[in-house]
Amino acid sequence: MTKKPRRPAQLDADQIEAIEGEADVAYNSELAHTSAQALVPMGRHHSGEDPETFKRILALVDEEGVDVIAESWIRSPENTLPGILWRGYLLREWIRREGAEVNRRYEASAEVLRRQGADGEQKIAMTPKPGTVRQEWDSVLAGTYEGDFAAVLTDSARLTNFLGEVDPVWIGTGDHPLATDVTRRDRAMLLTSAEFRAAGKLATDGMLE
């Protein structure tokens, strides 16, 4: 079940001060894209935005944390910048909150691959550790990442595929804080991996907006 946004997220130039106002603000696609572009400026959408609005959003994230805007991305499709940031946010939060479980699953997957010989060892070597992926998303979601965003998406795709080939379940119970339509799908880990990979291709082509 999709989580209901906990806080309002009216971040256009005229309404950003109202973010602590009423709790039930309707989903706004323009808001989702504007807040996403403030963190990861890219594509044609970014060129038409007001730099001052971006500055105010980044200041808000710096002061309040990314949670204040992240849930504006919930309904965005996976082939959009806000949609893939929502998936990155969920992955980062899962690694942060469930670090021991994530590491256990990583080691279990590595053990399976080691039994496959050289091919398995190569896949292990190519897969980033959960802590590395978390650090990348920490920077992205703070608006401070200066590298190639497509590389973050590739790393995220590799990690989720690595985990999903052994256990494709992401969040197993509906009462988990990160239980959403993304994390509770059948084969959620593998589906999300494919979405990260496809978004990485769009980012490389300059078409992720």
Backbone as CSV, one residue per row, in Angstrom:
resi,resn,N_x,N_y,N_z,CA_x,CA_y,CA_z,C_x,C_y,C_z
1,MET,0.847,-1.186,0.000,0.000,0.000,0.000,0.880,1.233,0.000
2,THR,0.570,2.213,-0.843,1.365,3.425,-0.910,1.238,4.223,0.374
3,LYS,2.356,4.673,0.876,2.327,5.474,2.091,1.722,6.844,1.811
4,LYS,0.952,7.332,2.719,0.424,8.677,2.618,1.511,9.652,3.024
5,PRO,1.735,10.704,2.242,2.763,11.669,2.624,2.540,12.188,4.032
6,ARG,3.644,12.242,4.784,3.541,12.668,6.178,3.477,14.178,6.307
7,ARG,4.049,14.873,5.330,4.137,16.306,5.452,3.767,16.939,4.121
8,PRO,3.358,18.204,4.122,3.082,18.885,2.875,4.372,19.157,2.130
9,ALA,4.269,19.417,0.839,5.472,19.646,0.056,5.196,20.659,-1.041
10,GLN,4.777,21.849,-0.677,4.489,22.888,-1.644,5.758,23.715,-1.815
11,LEU,6.489,23.413,-2.881,7.830,23.948,-2.986,8.032,24.923,-4.128
12,ASP,6.952,25.396,-4.771,7.166,26.414,-5.778,7.517,27.724,-5.081
13,ALA,7.946,28.699,-5.836,8.499,29.915,-5.250,7.517,30.625,-4.325
14,ASP,6.223,30.555,-4.640,5.234,31.269,-3.839,4.776,30.493,-2.612
15,GLN,4.912,29.179,-2.637,4.306,28.354,-1.596,5.295,27.617,-0.706
16,ILE,6.577,27.748,-0.970,7.551,26.941,-0.223,7.473,27.191,1.280
17,GLU,7.086,28.415,1.679,7.010,28.723,3.103,5.873,27.970,3.791
18,ALA,4.952,27.410,3.005,3.786,26.731,3.578,4.042,25.267,3.852
19,ILE,5.290,24.825,3.772,5.560,23.395,3.868,5.176,22.804,5.216
20,GLU,5.125,23.624,6.237,4.713,23.135,7.542,3.220,23.346,7.779
21,GLY,2.471,23.633,6.734,1.049,23.919,6.869,0.203,22.677,6.932
22,GLU,-0.938,22.685,6.241,-1.878,21.580,6.339,-1.272,20.291,5.819
23,ALA,-1.664,19.188,6.416,-0.999,17.907,6.168,-1.453,17.215,4.893
24,ASP,-2.639,17.532,4.377,-3.168,16.792,3.237,-3.080,17.626,1.965
25,VAL,-1.878,17.706,1.417,-1.657,18.437,0.176,-1.735,17.452,-0.986
26,ALA,-2.535,17.750,-1.980,-2.699,16.841,-3.112,-1.377,16.657,-3.846
27,TYR,-1.198,15.468,-4.400,-0.007,15.184,-5.200,0.087,16.157,-6.362
28,ASN,1.280,16.627,-6.644,1.499,17.624,-7.670,2.683,17.198,-8.517
29,SER,2.440,16.896,-9.782,3.508,16.414,-10.651,4.584,17.470,-10.853
30,GLU,4.176,18.724,-10.958,5.161,19.791,-11.136,6.067,19.895,-9.915
31,LEU,5.483,19.757,-8.743,6.267,19.764,-7.510,7.275,18.630,-7.499
32,ALA,6.828,17.437,-7.882,7.717,16.277,-7.886,8.910,16.527,-8.798
33,HIS,8.660,17.031,-9.985,9.747,17.266,-10.927,10.659,18.406,-10.475
34,THR,10.074,19.468,-9.957,10.895,20.605,-9.535,11.800,20.228,-8.378
35,SER,11.283,19.514,-7.400,12.114,19.125,-6.260,13.184,18.129,-6.686
36,ALA,12.853,17.223,-7.615,13.836,16.265,-8.110,14.940,16.962,-8.884
37,GLN,14.557,17.929,-9.724,15.552,18.642,-10.519,16.462,19.500,-9.645
38,ALA,15.968,19.947,-8.504,16.819,20.708,-7.590,17.960,19.847,-7.067
39,LEU,17.683,18.556,-6.844,18.708,17.645,-6.332,19.612,17.132,-7.440
40,VAL,19.026,16.823,-8.595,19.788,16.265,-9.718,19.422,17.056,-10.969
41,PRO,20.064,18.199,-11.187,19.711,19.025,-12.346,20.125,18.367,-13.649
42,MET,19.134,18.076,-14.488,19.441,17.431,-15.760,18.242,17.513,-16.686
43,GLY,18.483,17.365,-17.979,17.413,17.311,-18.955,16.836,18.675,-19.299
44,ARG,15.903,18.671,-20.210,15.301,19.915,-20.686,14.427,20.559,-19.618
45,HIS,13.816,19.749,-18.775,12.939,20.282,-17.734,13.717,21.263,-16.849
46,HIS,14.948,20.904,-16.562,15.759,21.725,-15.668,16.019,23.109,-16.245
47,SER,16.194,23.201,-17.554,16.582,24.471,-18.171,15.516,25.549,-18.018
48,GLY,14.266,25.149,-17.811,13.206,26.128,-17.690,12.865,26.517,-16.264
49,GLU,13.591,26.008,-15.304,13.259,26.265,-13.906,13.939,27.527,-13.372
50,ASP,13.388,28.044,-12.313,13.903,29.239,-11.653,15.025,28.843,-10.695
51,PRO,16.255,29.329,-10.911,17.367,28.964,-10.016,17.100,29.294,-8.557
52,GLU,16.348,30.347,-8.307,16.065,30.721,-6.927,15.188,29.678,-6.235
53,THR,14.264,29.093,-6.996,13.431,28.027,-6.430,14.295,26.839,-6.042
54,PHE,15.236,26.468,-6.913,16.145,25.368,-6.605,16.944,25.657,-5.340
55,LYS,17.432,26.882,-5.217,18.222,27.234,-4.038,17.397,27.080,-2.759
56,ARG,16.146,27.474,-2.837,15.296,27.389,-1.651,14.987,25.937,-1.297
57,ILE,14.797,25.113,-2.323,14.557,23.693,-2.067,15.785,23.056,-1.432
58,LEU,16.963,23.347,-1.966,18.193,22.775,-1.406,18.423,23.257,0.020
59,ALA,18.097,24.513,0.290,18.232,25.019,1.662,17.269,24.289,2.587
60,LEU,16.058,24.024,2.096,15.073,23.301,2.896,15.550,21.879,3.193
61,VAL,16.081,21.195,2.180,16.596,19.844,2.373,17.750,19.853,3.364
62,ASP,18.602,20.860,3.268,19.736,20.958,4.179,19.267,21.146,5.620
63,GLU,18.212,21.925,5.800,17.721,22.222,7.145,16.820,21.120,7.701
64,GLU,15.962,20.556,6.846,14.916,19.647,7.319,15.170,18.182,6.972
65,GLY,16.031,17.926,5.971,16.233,16.562,5.494,15.382,16.283,4.271
66,VAL,15.784,15.289,3.499,15.106,15.004,2.232,13.706,14.431,2.440
67,ASP,13.412,13.891,3.621,12.074,13.343,3.870,10.977,14.357,3.567
68,VAL,11.276,15.617,3.739,10.269,16.652,3.597,9.783,16.780,2.152
69,ILE,10.580,16.317,1.194,10.147,16.380,-0.202,10.011,15.004,-0.857
70,ALA,10.628,13.976,-0.280,10.716,12.681,-0.962,9.355,12.093,-1.307
71,GLU,8.384,12.259,-0.439,7.107,11.602,-0.691,6.265,12.314,-1.745
72,SER,6.742,13.463,-2.233,6.089,14.068,-3.398,6.378,13.258,-4.659
73,TRP,7.358,12.326,-4.575,7.759,11.535,-5.748,6.997,10.207,-5.864
74,ILE,6.174,9.878,-4.885,5.586,8.537,-4.802,4.884,8.115,-6.078
75,ARG,4.084,8.970,-6.648,3.254,8.579,-7.792,3.956,8.765,-9.133
76,SER,5.182,9.220,-9.122,5.888,9.461,-10.381,6.317,8.142,-11.023
77,PRO,6.166,8.003,-12.335,6.570,6.769,-13.023,8.060,6.497,-12.876
78,GLU,8.413,5.229,-13.015,9.801,4.821,-12.808,10.750,5.360,-13.869
79,ASN,10.213,5.804,-15.022,11.069,6.325,-16.076,11.182,7.844,-16.048
80,THR,10.901,8.422,-14.875,11.084,9.855,-14.663,12.098,10.075,-13.554
81,LEU,12.658,11.271,-13.498,13.634,11.568,-12.458,13.035,11.447,-11.058
82,PRO,11.869,12.058,-10.769,11.315,11.880,-9.420,10.959,10.430,-9.107
83,GLY,10.503,9.686,-10.114,10.164,8.279,-9.876,11.375,7.456,-9.511
84,ILE,12.501,7.697,-10.160,13.695,6.912,-9.841,14.353,7.425,-8.563
85,LEU,14.190,8.711,-8.252,14.672,9.197,-6.957,13.882,8.561,-5.807
86,TRP,12.590,8.336,-6.015,11.791,7.664,-4.983,12.334,6.267,-4.731
87,ARG,12.686,5.556,-5.788,13.249,4.216,-5.631,14.624,4.280,-4.970
88,GLY,15.416,5.283,-5.321,16.706,5.448,-4.667,16.563,5.797,-3.201
89,TYR,15.569,6.618,-2.892,15.291,6.969,-1.495,14.915,5.718,-0.698
90,LEU,14.047,4.883,-1.270,13.654,3.656,-0.577,14.841,2.728,-0.369
91,LEU,15.695,2.603,-1.381,16.874,1.745,-1.259,17.815,2.292,-0.189
92,ARG,18.053,3.583,-0.202,18.930,4.192,0.807,18.373,3.984,2.213
93,GLU,17.085,4.221,2.363,16.475,4.080,3.685,16.498,2.630,4.156
94,TRP,16.302,1.708,3.242,16.349,0.286,3.604,17.747,-0.098,4.088
95,ILE,18.770,0.327,3.382,20.145,0.031,3.805,20.444,0.702,5.143
96,ARG,19.963,1.920,5.306,20.225,2.661,6.546,19.514,2.035,7.742
97,ARG,18.256,1.665,7.554,17.462,1.167,8.675,17.695,-0.313,8.956
98,GLU,17.960,-1.079,7.906,18.052,-2.535,8.037,19.446,-3.023,7.649
99,GLY,20.461,-2.295,8.100,21.824,-2.575,7.678,22.262,-4.008,7.909
100,ALA,21.965,-4.563,9.072,22.385,-5.929,9.379,21.708,-6.931,8.449
101,GLU,20.425,-6.748,8.205,19.695,-7.645,7.312,20.191,-7.516,5.873
102,VAL,20.455,-6.293,5.431,20.954,-6.093,4.073,22.309,-6.773,3.907
103,ASN,23.190,-6.605,4.881,24.507,-7.236,4.800,24.400,-8.760,4.846
104,ARG,23.455,-9.279,5.621,23.254,-10.721,5.663,22.831,-11.235,4.294
105,ARG,21.920,-10.543,3.665,21.462,-10.949,2.347,22.575,-10.824,1.310
106,TYR,23.380,-9.789,1.439,24.504,-9.614,0.507,25.467,-10.796,0.621
107,GLU,25.813,-11.162,1.831,26.753,-12.272,2.018,26.149,-13.594,1.560
108,ALA,24.849,-13.775,1.777,24.194,-14.999,1.319,24.225,-15.089,-0.204
109,SER,23.993,-13.973,-0.877,24.049,-13.952,-2.327,25.465,-14.216,-2.819
110,ALA,26.456,-13.615,-2.134,27.851,-13.827,-2.519,28.237,-15.296,-2.381
111,GLU,27.744,-15.938,-1.341,28.062,-17.350,-1.127,27.508,-18.213,-2.256
112,VAL,26.296,-17.913,-2.701,25.710,-18.647,-3.824,26.561,-18.460,-5.078
113,LEU,26.986,-17.227,-5.342,27.748,-16.945,-6.551,29.142,-17.579,-6.508
114,ARG,29.734,-17.654,-5.327,31.067,-18.261,-5.232,31.048,-19.711,-5.701
115,ARG,29.923,-20.371,-5.502,29.803,-21.762,-5.929,29.755,-21.897,-7.450
116,GLN,29.556,-20.777,-8.132,29.460,-20.808,-9.591,30.817,-20.632,-10.266
117,GLY,31.859,-20.485,-9.484,33.191,-20.380,-10.053,33.531,-18.988,-10.533
118,ALA,34.281,-18.910,-11.639,34.822,-17.636,-12.115,33.734,-16.629,-12.467
119,ASP,32.663,-17.092,-13.095,31.591,-16.160,-13.463,30.962,-15.540,-12.223
120,GLY,30.747,-16.350,-11.209,30.184,-15.833,-9.970,31.117,-14.861,-9.281
121,GLU,32.396,-15.184,-9.261,33.383,-14.297,-8.642,33.444,-12.956,-9.369
122,GLN,33.306,-12.996,-10.687,33.318,-11.754,-11.452,32.115,-10.880,-11.108
123,LYS,30.953,-11.518,-10.948,29.758,-10.740,-10.602,29.895,-10.136,-9.210
124,ILE,30.470,-10.871,-8.280,30.711,-10.319,-6.947,31.608,-9.098,-7.041
125,ALA,32.675,-9.204,-7.837,33.631,-8.106,-7.966,32.989,-6.863,-8.590
126,MET,31.989,-7.064,-9.435,31.346,-5.942,-10.129,30.212,-5.319,-9.329
127,THR,29.823,-5.969,-8.251,28.678,-5.486,-7.471,29.140,-4.634,-6.302
128,PRO,28.670,-3.389,-6.209,29.063,-2.536,-5.082,28.485,-3.040,-3.771
129,LYS,29.177,-2.763,-2.697,28.669,-3.117,-1.365,27.491,-2.202,-1.007
130,PRO,26.607,-2.664,-0.153,25.474,-1.826,0.253,25.906,-0.471,0.813
131,GLY,26.981,-0.448,1.597,27.436,0.816,2.163,27.854,1.813,1.103
132,THR,28.433,1.319,0.012,28.829,2.201,-1.085,27.614,2.824,-1.744
133,VAL,26.610,2.007,-1.999,25.385,2.511,-2.629,24.682,3.499,-1.703
134,ARG,24.673,3.213,-0.429,24.059,4.153,0.512,24.780,5.492,0.481
135,GLN,26.104,5.486,0.468,26.855,6.733,0.433,26.554,7.533,-0.828
136,GLU,26.416,6.832,-1.957,26.085,7.525,-3.201,24.724,8.205,-3.090
137,TRP,23.748,7.476,-2.579,22.409,8.061,-2.454,22.354,9.134,-1.376
138,ASP,23.154,9.009,-0.342,23.235,10.085,0.651,23.590,11.397,-0.035
139,SER,24.577,11.349,-0.928,25.005,12.563,-1.625,23.944,13.047,-2.608
140,VAL,23.362,12.119,-3.359,22.328,12.503,-4.322,21.162,13.180,-3.611
141,LEU,20.702,12.583,-2.534,19.513,13.089,-1.845,19.789,14.329,-1.012
142,ALA,21.055,14.650,-0.832,21.419,15.914,-0.192,21.641,17.013,-1.222
143,GLY,21.612,16.641,-2.502,21.854,17.615,-3.559,23.315,17.963,-3.728
144,THR,24.220,17.096,-3.245,25.650,17.400,-3.289,26.443,16.462,-4.184
145,TYR,25.781,15.540,-4.859,26.512,14.570,-5.686,27.043,15.268,-6.934
146,GLU,28.318,15.087,-7.218,28.950,15.774,-8.343,29.416,14.820,-9.431
147,GLY,29.173,13.534,-9.269,29.589,12.560,-10.269,28.525,12.333,-11.320
148,ASP,28.654,11.219,-12.017,27.715,10.831,-13.067,26.534,10.110,-12.422
149,PHE,25.356,10.727,-12.489,24.185,10.133,-11.848,23.863,8.770,-12.439
150,ALA,24.149,8.588,-13.728,23.903,7.287,-14.354,24.706,6.191,-13.663
151,ALA,25.890,6.523,-13.159,26.715,5.532,-12.459,26.060,5.107,-11.149
152,VAL,25.401,6.032,-10.464,24.673,5.692,-9.232,23.547,4.718,-9.560
153,LEU,22.853,4.978,-10.652,21.750,4.102,-11.050,22.263,2.722,-11.457
154,THR,23.407,2.684,-12.117,23.998,1.398,-12.480,24.396,0.612,-11.242
155,ASP,25.037,1.282,-10.277,25.400,0.606,-9.034,24.162,0.086,-8.310
156,SER,23.106,0.882,-8.297,21.869,0.477,-7.628,21.244,-0.715,-8.344
157,ALA,21.298,-0.710,-9.670,20.774,-1.840,-10.444,21.561,-3.107,-10.146
158,ARG,22.868,-2.997,-10.071,23.703,-4.170,-9.805,23.457,-4.726,-8.410
159,LEU,23.340,-3.845,-7.430,23.123,-4.322,-6.064,21.768,-5.000,-5.926
160,THR,20.712,-4.373,-6.436,19.378,-4.958,-6.287,19.250,-6.249,-7.087
161,ASN,19.914,-6.331,-8.231,19.913,-7.583,-8.985,20.677,-8.669,-8.238
162,PHE,21.802,-8.310,-7.666,22.642,-9.232,-6.895,21.846,-9.846,-5.748
163,LEU,21.098,-9.008,-5.048,20.280,-9.497,-3.940,19.048,-10.236,-4.442
164,GLY,18.450,-9.732,-5.516,17.190,-10.270,-5.984,17.281,-11.626,-6.645
165,GLU,18.439,-11.968,-7.191,18.561,-13.274,-7.834,18.483,-14.415,-6.820
166,VAL,18.842,-14.139,-5.578,18.722,-15.148,-4.522,17.380,-15.024,-3.805
167,ASP,16.961,-13.792,-3.546,15.682,-13.563,-2.865,15.053,-12.303,-3.449
168,PRO,14.078,-12.432,-4.343,13.496,-11.259,-5.001,12.556,-10.447,-4.123
169,VAL,12.213,-10.958,-2.934,11.359,-10.196,-2.020,12.154,-9.029,-1.464
170,TRP,11.517,-7.852,-1.397,12.194,-6.697,-0.801,11.673,-6.504,0.617
171,ILE,10.470,-6.019,0.759,9.860,-5.838,2.079,8.777,-6.903,2.230
172,GLY,8.911,-7.734,3.243,8.053,-8.907,3.349,6.737,-8.690,4.055
173,THR,6.570,-7.584,4.783,5.337,-7.375,5.544,4.759,-5.994,5.263
174,GLY,3.442,-5.930,5.291,2.777,-4.672,4.993,2.892,-3.623,6.071
175,ASP,3.305,-4.021,7.276,3.393,-3.044,8.363,4.809,-2.476,8.523
176,HIS,5.705,-2.805,7.607,7.064,-2.262,7.664,7.022,-0.788,7.276
177,PRO,7.843,0.072,7.895,7.839,1.498,7.549,8.110,1.788,6.082
178,LEU,8.800,0.879,5.390,9.125,1.089,3.981,8.245,0.243,3.052
179,ALA,7.114,-0.220,3.560,6.179,-0.985,2.729,5.433,-0.033,1.803
180,THR,5.736,-0.094,0.514,5.100,0.749,-0.497,4.762,-0.112,-1.707
181,ASP,4.126,0.503,-2.693,3.826,-0.222,-3.921,5.094,-0.693,-4.621
182,VAL,6.190,0.001,-4.428,7.464,-0.391,-5.033,8.066,-1.587,-4.308
183,THR,8.140,-1.509,-3.002,8.867,-2.522,-2.234,8.065,-3.780,-1.961
184,ARG,6.741,-3.723,-2.141,5.894,-4.873,-1.829,5.455,-5.641,-3.068
185,ARG,5.940,-5.259,-4.240,5.566,-5.972,-5.466,6.128,-7.388,-5.473
186,ASP,5.505,-8.262,-6.263,6.119,-9.554,-6.541,7.445,-9.305,-7.250
187,ARG,8.501,-10.006,-6.821,9.827,-9.879,-7.420,10.310,-8.433,-7.373
188,ALA,10.010,-7.749,-6.272,10.282,-6.314,-6.170,11.744,-5.964,-6.385
189,MET,12.641,-6.795,-5.847,14.060,-6.483,-5.957,14.515,-6.509,-7.417
190,LEU,14.070,-7.526,-8.157,14.474,-7.655,-9.559,13.789,-6.606,-10.438
191,LEU,12.542,-6.305,-10.171,11.850,-5.277,-10.935,12.503,-3.916,-10.731
192,THR,12.870,-3.625,-9.489,13.506,-2.346,-9.208,14.879,-2.269,-9.849
193,SER,15.585,-3.375,-9.875,16.871,-3.410,-10.559,16.703,-3.039,-12.032
194,ALA,15.713,-3.621,-12.682,15.471,-3.309,-14.094,15.111,-1.839,-14.281
195,GLU,14.369,-1.276,-13.332,13.996,0.136,-13.422,15.212,1.038,-13.245
196,PHE,16.090,0.698,-12.321,17.327,1.472,-12.166,18.151,1.420,-13.456
197,ARG,18.247,0.238,-14.040,19.069,0.085,-15.238,18.486,0.892,-16.409
198,ALA,17.181,0.827,-16.581,16.541,1.575,-17.664,16.678,3.080,-17.448
199,ALA,16.540,3.526,-16.219,16.688,4.950,-15.923,18.122,5.408,-16.145
200,GLY,19.083,4.526,-15.864,20.476,4.865,-16.124,20.723,5.106,-17.597
201,LYS,20.095,4.294,-18.445,20.220,4.495,-19.898,19.595,5.827,-20.302
202,LEU,18.437,6.147,-19.748,17.810,7.441,-20.042,18.701,8.596,-19.592
203,ALA,19.308,8.454,-18.407,20.188,9.508,-17.904,21.386,9.705,-18.822
204,THR,21.963,8.606,-19.283,23.107,8.683,-20.196,22.712,9.384,-21.498
205,ASP,21.501,9.155,-21.952,21.021,9.757,-23.202,20.455,11.157,-22.998
206,GLY,20.477,11.670,-21.758,19.948,12.986,-21.476,18.439,13.062,-21.539
207,MET,17.764,11.949,-21.294,16.302,11.901,-21.435,15.585,11.585,-20.127
208,LEU,16.300,11.601,-19.007,15.644,11.355,-17.706,15.241,12.689,-17.115
209,GLU,13.939,12.899,-17.032,13.426,14.195,-16.564,12.290,14.008,-15.582
